[in-house]
Amino acid sequence: MIKSSDTNESDPAERSGARPGKCWHREEGTQTIRVITEDKGKFVFPYFYFVRGHLEDTDDGKELPTLRFPSDTVEIRGKRLEPLEKALDDLSLVWVRVLPSRYAPLASEGSPVVTEIVVCPTKETSTAEP
């Protein structure tokens, strides 16, 4: 995992497929997932280290996809996030970011809306028996 705080053309808003009302992009043949948190933290995770993904429905009507890597776990909260899961199925999710509230009205009806992204260290689980 690589963390970057710079602001340059690698920002998803400046890349192809980006528009203000979009919070993710898919492209075949990508090698990494770029994750941008609300506080503008930028993380790049190589697909080579992708361990697993899980999509869970929460009690508040939102969805919670969880991406697990050896060093970090990424939790993405939002609505209608099944297309992100499908992009992960074929390793084509290029970037994902929180959709700023000011752009929510620009989001296409029925399109995914990411409301929160949390990146935290992966807790190690012991597989050894006591």
C-alpha positions in Angstrom: 0.0 0.0 0.0 1.2 3.5 -0.9 -0.2 6.6 0.8 0.1 9.9 -0.9 -1.0 13.4 0.2 0.0 15.2 -3.0 -2.4 17.0 -5.2 -1.7 16.5 -8.8 -3.1 15.1 -12.0 -3.4 11.6 -10.5 -6.4 12.9 -8.6 -9.5 10.9 -9.9 -11.2 14.2 -10.6 -8.5 14.9 -13.2 -8.5 11.5 -14.8 -10.5 10.0 -17.6 -14.0 8.9 -16.7 -14.3 11.4 -13.8 -17.0 13.9 -13.4 -18.3 15.8 -10.4 -21.2 13.4 -9.7 -19.1 10.3 -10.0 -17.5 8.5 -7.0 -15.8 5.5 -8.7 -14.4 4.4 -12.1 -13.9 1.1 -13.7 -11.4 0.2 -16.4 -10.2 -3.2 -17.7 -6.6 -4.1 -17.1 -5.9 -1.9 -14.1 -3.2 -3.1 -11.7 -4.2 -1.0 -8.6 -7.1 0.5 -6.7 -6.8 4.1 -5.7 -8.8 5.0 -2.6 -9.4 8.6 -1.6 -10.8 9.3 1.8 -12.9 12.3 2.9 -9.9 13.9 4.5 -8.1 13.7 1.1 -5.9 10.8 2.2 -4.9 8.9 -1.0 -4.1 5.2 -0.9 -3.0 2.9 -3.7 -3.5 -0.8 -3.3 -2.1 -3.3 -5.8 -4.6 -6.0 -6.9 -1.8 -8.5 -6.5 -2.3 -8.2 -2.7 -6.1 -8.1 -2.7 -7.2 -10.9 -0.2 -11.0 -10.7 -0.3 -14.0 -8.5 -0.6 -17.4 -8.7 1.3 -20.6 -6.7 0.7 -22.8 -6.4 3.7 -26.2 -4.6 4.1 -26.3 -2.4 7.2 -29.2 -1.7 9.5 -29.5 1.9 8.2 -30.3 0.8 4.6 -26.8 1.4 3.3 -24.2 -1.1 2.1 -20.8 -1.8 3.4 -18.3 -3.3 1.0 -15.1 -4.3 2.8 -11.8 -4.9 1.0 -9.1 -6.7 2.8 -5.4 -6.5 2.0 -2.5 -7.9 4.1 -1.7 -4.5 5.6 -5.0 -2.6 5.5 -8.8 -3.0 5.5 -10.9 -0.6 3.4 -14.5 -0.1 4.4 -16.7 1.8 1.9 -20.2 3.0 3.0 -22.9 4.1 0.7 -26.0 3.2 -1.3 -26.4 1.1 -4.5 -22.8 -0.2 -4.4 -23.3 -3.5 -6.2 -21.6 -2.1 -9.4 -18.4 -1.6 -7.3 -18.6 -5.2 -6.2 -18.9 -6.3 -9.8 -15.9 -4.2 -10.8 -13.9 -5.9 -8.0 -15.0 -9.3 -9.3 -13.1 -8.7 -12.5 -10.4 -6.5 -10.9 -11.4 -3.4 -12.9 -12.1 -0.9 -10.1 -9.6 1.9 -10.8 -10.5 4.4 -8.1 -13.2 5.1 -5.5 -13.8 8.3 -3.5 -16.4 9.8 -1.2 -19.0 11.8 -3.2 -18.9 15.3 -1.9 -22.4 16.3 -0.7 -22.4 19.4 -3.0 -22.2 17.0 -6.0 -24.9 14.5 -4.8 -27.6 16.3 -6.9 -25.4 15.7 -10.0 -25.2 11.9 -9.4 -27.3 10.0 -12.0 -30.5 8.5 -10.6 -29.8 5.0 -9.4 -26.0 5.3 -9.6 -23.8 4.3 -6.7 -23.2 6.9 -3.9 -20.2 6.5 -1.6 -20.7 8.4 1.6 -17.7 7.3 3.7 -14.4 5.5 3.3 -12.4 4.2 6.2 -8.9 2.7 5.8 -7.5 1.0 8.9 -4.7 -1.5 9.6 -5.7 -5.1 9.2 -5.9 -7.0 12.4 -3.9 -10.2 12.3 -5.7 -13.3 13.1 -4.0 -16.3 14.6 -4.5 -19.6 12.8 -2.4 -21.5 15.3 -4.4 -23.7 17.7 -3.8 -23.1 21.5 
